[in-house]
Amino acid sequence: MNSGAEIQFRETKPEDFPALLGMMRNLAEQAPGLPFDQGEVRAALDRFLAHPEFGQSWLICLSERIAGYVILTLGYSFEYRGVDAYRPAGYTDHGRHSMTEWLR
């Protein structure tokens, strides 16, 4: 790993869709392989970004180059008295991640 490279998270914008859709297609094609209709996924992304109450999407950039993405979808939980999101245990311990800060 290049220790001099800087990892940054930035919010996804519509102009990022070609790169994001390519990464989503690559993920869907991995075993077991899921159907991927680019038009349907693009429409879902448009709706998702137009409604911040659904969650948030970030691109992971390594020295200004797109290296991956994170999409956090929110749900509604009566047990937690409102909006919740699944996060791996311990993830919120890392305050440098914008996703965690966004949830707070």
Backbone as CSV, one residue per row, in Angstrom:
resi,resn,N_x,N_y,N_z,CA_x,CA_y,CA_z,C_x,C_y,C_z
1,MET,0.841,-1.175,0.000,0.000,0.000,0.000,0.885,1.237,0.000
2,ASN,0.478,2.217,-0.733,1.214,3.470,-0.818,0.917,4.308,0.419
3,SER,1.877,4.415,1.332,1.636,5.125,2.582,1.523,6.629,2.376
4,GLY,1.943,7.146,1.221,1.849,8.574,0.961,0.514,8.994,0.382
5,ALA,-0.333,8.037,0.035,-1.625,8.347,-0.569,-2.615,8.773,0.506
6,GLU,-3.426,9.768,0.176,-4.421,10.272,1.116,-5.798,9.741,0.742
7,ILE,-6.460,9.116,1.703,-7.811,8.596,1.495,-8.797,9.665,1.934
8,GLN,-9.752,9.948,1.048,-10.791,10.935,1.353,-12.147,10.362,0.974
9,PHE,-13.166,10.791,1.688,-14.547,10.459,1.369,-15.212,11.746,0.910
10,ARG,-15.942,11.677,-0.201,-16.685,12.848,-0.639,-18.062,12.418,-1.120
11,GLU,-19.020,13.297,-0.905,-20.385,12.965,-1.285,-20.486,12.730,-2.791
12,THR,-21.303,11.764,-3.149,-21.543,11.446,-4.552,-22.426,12.519,-5.179
13,LYS,-22.062,12.913,-6.396,-22.844,13.881,-7.169,-23.275,13.209,-8.477
14,PRO,-24.294,13.732,-9.141,-24.740,13.121,-10.395,-23.623,12.941,-11.426
15,GLU,-22.660,13.848,-11.473,-21.566,13.694,-12.453,-20.647,12.511,-12.134
16,ASP,-20.807,11.930,-10.931,-20.020,10.753,-10.549,-20.690,9.451,-10.977
17,PHE,-21.917,9.531,-11.496,-22.684,8.328,-11.801,-21.974,7.345,-12.731
18,PRO,-21.305,7.784,-13.809,-20.652,6.781,-14.670,-19.655,5.912,-13.888
19,ALA,-18.825,6.528,-13.058,-17.854,5.755,-12.268,-18.570,4.885,-11.241
20,LEU,-19.570,5.450,-10.573,-20.303,4.707,-9.545,-21.046,3.523,-10.154
21,LEU,-21.728,3.742,-11.267,-22.457,2.649,-11.921,-21.507,1.542,-12.370
22,GLY,-20.320,1.898,-12.839,-19.338,0.886,-13.227,-18.916,0.024,-12.044
23,MET,-18.677,0.655,-10.899,-18.305,-0.106,-9.701,-19.461,-0.965,-9.210
24,MET,-20.689,-0.433,-9.299,-21.854,-1.203,-8.872,-22.063,-2.419,-9.784
25,ARG,-21.829,-2.223,-11.084,-21.949,-3.343,-12.024,-20.907,-4.423,-11.698
26,ASN,-19.680,-4.000,-11.444,-18.627,-4.963,-11.102,-18.992,-5.772,-9.864
27,LEU,-19.564,-5.108,-8.871,-19.978,-5.811,-7.659,-21.107,-6.788,-7.959
28,ALA,-22.100,-6.354,-8.725,-23.241,-7.214,-9.044,-22.821,-8.447,-9.835
29,GLU,-21.779,-8.336,-10.651,-21.339,-9.456,-11.480,-20.530,-10.496,-10.720
30,GLN,-20.110,-10.191,-9.498,-19.394,-11.173,-8.700,-20.354,-12.271,-8.263
31,ALA,-19.826,-13.455,-8.015,-20.651,-14.592,-7.602,-21.485,-14.221,-6.382
32,PRO,-22.733,-14.564,-6.362,-23.443,-15.442,-7.281,-23.926,-14.751,-8.546
33,GLY,-23.651,-13.486,-8.714,-24.074,-12.766,-9.911,-25.521,-12.320,-9.804
34,LEU,-25.727,-11.024,-9.759,-27.074,-10.466,-9.659,-27.407,-9.707,-10.933
35,PRO,-28.688,-9.689,-11.304,-29.063,-8.916,-12.488,-28.723,-7.439,-12.285
36,PHE,-28.277,-6.779,-13.338,-27.929,-5.364,-13.247,-28.463,-4.661,-14.480
37,ASP,-29.493,-3.862,-14.295,-30.062,-3.060,-15.371,-29.624,-1.627,-15.110
38,GLN,-28.700,-1.123,-15.895,-28.113,0.185,-15.642,-29.157,1.295,-15.597
39,GLY,-30.161,1.235,-16.461,-31.216,2.247,-16.457,-32.005,2.246,-15.155
40,GLU,-32.336,1.055,-14.655,-33.077,0.959,-13.403,-32.230,1.424,-12.225
41,VAL,-30.960,1.039,-12.220,-30.076,1.445,-11.126,-29.868,2.956,-11.166
42,ARG,-29.708,3.515,-12.349,-29.537,4.964,-12.486,-30.768,5.707,-11.962
43,ALA,-31.953,5.212,-12.284,-33.184,5.836,-11.795,-33.267,5.743,-10.266
44,ALA,-32.863,4.614,-9.706,-32.865,4.449,-8.250,-31.868,5.409,-7.599
45,LEU,-30.703,5.607,-8.220,-29.718,6.555,-7.693,-30.250,7.985,-7.738
46,ASP,-30.907,8.323,-8.828,-31.509,9.662,-8.934,-32.488,9.908,-7.786
47,ARG,-33.363,8.915,-7.539,-34.341,9.048,-6.455,-33.636,9.115,-5.101
48,PHE,-32.647,8.259,-4.921,-31.923,8.196,-3.647,-31.258,9.530,-3.323
49,LEU,-30.544,10.105,-4.286,-29.843,11.360,-4.035,-30.808,12.535,-3.870
50,ALA,-31.998,12.424,-4.442,-32.985,13.491,-4.312,-33.683,13.472,-2.944
51,HIS,-33.493,12.396,-2.179,-34.154,12.244,-0.882,-33.128,11.904,0.192
52,PRO,-32.526,12.918,0.806,-31.504,12.647,1.829,-32.030,11.843,3.011
53,GLU,-33.326,11.813,3.203,-33.876,11.005,4.295,-33.708,9.504,4.035
54,PHE,-33.390,9.122,2.792,-33.138,7.712,2.472,-31.736,7.265,2.877
55,GLY,-30.797,8.210,2.988,-29.421,7.861,3.330,-28.444,8.763,2.608
56,GLN,-27.235,8.261,2.419,-26.179,9.064,1.816,-25.227,8.156,1.041
57,SER,-24.590,8.718,0.046,-23.614,7.997,-0.769,-22.317,8.797,-0.821
58,TRP,-21.201,8.096,-0.656,-19.886,8.730,-0.728,-18.992,7.953,-1.680
59,LEU,-18.090,8.671,-2.325,-17.019,8.034,-3.080,-15.787,8.008,-2.194
60,ILE,-15.036,6.938,-2.297,-13.765,6.825,-1.585,-12.690,7.171,-2.595
61,CYS,-11.921,8.192,-2.297,-10.890,8.661,-3.223,-9.508,8.448,-2.611
62,LEU,-8.608,7.984,-3.419,-7.225,7.774,-3.019,-6.383,8.714,-3.857
63,SER,-5.868,9.750,-3.220,-5.101,10.783,-3.932,-5.857,11.289,-5.156
64,GLU,-7.094,11.704,-4.952,-7.954,12.289,-5.996,-8.505,11.268,-6.990
65,ARG,-8.125,10.000,-6.903,-8.610,8.955,-7.803,-9.709,8.164,-7.104
66,ILE,-10.826,7.924,-7.786,-11.926,7.159,-7.197,-11.477,5.714,-7.007
67,ALA,-11.583,5.239,-5.753,-11.134,3.888,-5.423,-12.283,2.999,-4.953
68,GLY,-13.434,3.569,-4.656,-14.554,2.778,-4.174,-15.710,3.674,-3.787
69,TYR,-16.703,3.067,-3.162,-17.875,3.834,-2.752,-18.499,3.216,-1.511
70,VAL,-19.281,4.026,-0.819,-20.058,3.593,0.335,-21.453,4.174,0.163
71,ILE,-22.464,3.331,0.327,-23.841,3.813,0.321,-24.470,3.371,1.631
72,LEU,-24.925,4.331,2.397,-25.575,4.070,3.671,-27.062,4.318,3.489
73,THR,-27.872,3.294,3.685,-29.315,3.459,3.588,-29.894,3.442,4.990
74,LEU,-30.872,4.294,5.208,-31.490,4.415,6.515,-32.825,3.696,6.544
75,GLY,-33.155,3.211,7.704,-34.445,2.576,7.918,-35.163,3.283,9.045
76,TYR,-36.290,2.769,9.412,-37.030,3.341,10.536,-37.255,2.229,11.538
77,SER,-36.885,2.488,12.782,-36.964,1.477,13.817,-37.762,1.986,15.003
78,PHE,-38.795,1.256,15.379,-39.529,1.618,16.580,-38.710,1.335,17.828
79,GLU,-37.853,0.303,17.759,-37.002,-0.034,18.900,-36.031,1.093,19.225
80,TYR,-35.524,1.770,18.199,-34.575,2.860,18.405,-35.245,4.237,18.285
81,ARG,-36.568,4.258,18.253,-37.368,5.479,18.244,-37.100,6.377,17.047
82,GLY,-36.946,5.784,15.908,-36.779,6.599,14.708,-35.825,6.003,13.697
83,VAL,-35.109,6.875,13.017,-34.212,6.487,11.931,-33.032,5.713,12.493
84,ASP,-32.659,4.649,11.797,-31.472,3.899,12.179,-30.750,3.440,10.928
85,ALA,-29.544,2.967,11.113,-28.742,2.443,10.015,-27.872,1.338,10.563
86,TYR,-27.656,0.310,9.775,-26.768,-0.767,10.199,-25.329,-0.342,9.967
87,ARG,-24.521,-0.489,10.994,-23.087,-0.216,10.892,-22.357,-1.367,11.549
88,PRO,-21.233,-1.801,10.999,-20.464,-2.843,11.670,-20.048,-2.382,13.069
89,ALA,-19.997,-3.316,13.997,-19.605,-2.984,15.372,-18.260,-2.273,15.376
90,GLY,-18.182,-1.214,16.154,-16.935,-0.483,16.298,-16.709,0.592,15.259
91,TYR,-17.521,0.634,14.207,-17.275,1.601,13.147,-17.390,3.029,13.647
92,THR,-18.338,3.270,14.556,-18.532,4.639,15.032,-17.371,5.110,15.897
93,ASP,-16.465,4.219,16.270,-15.289,4.611,17.048,-14.312,5.426,16.215
94,HIS,-14.467,5.421,14.910,-13.530,6.088,14.021,-14.140,7.397,13.525
95,GLY,-13.973,8.468,14.314,-14.590,9.757,14.012,-14.089,10.391,12.736
96,ARG,-12.979,9.904,12.166,-12.454,10.524,10.950,-13.300,10.197,9.734
97,HIS,-14.184,9.237,9.849,-15.016,8.838,8.712,-16.230,9.743,8.600
98,SER,-16.410,10.353,7.464,-17.513,11.291,7.286,-18.873,10.612,7.420
99,MET,-18.959,9.319,7.097,-20.234,8.631,7.240,-20.683,8.653,8.693
100,THR,-19.760,8.372,9.612,-20.085,8.365,11.022,-20.484,9.770,11.472
101,GLU,-19.755,10.760,11.048,-20.064,12.140,11.414,-21.426,12.537,10.873
102,TRP,-21.755,12.088,9.672,-23.034,12.424,9.069,-24.185,11.846,9.900
103,LEU,-23.989,10.659,10.470,-25.036,10.052,11.275,-25.279,10.783,12.593
104,ARG,-24.264,11.425,13.111,-24.387,12.084,14.423,-25.208,13.292,14.355
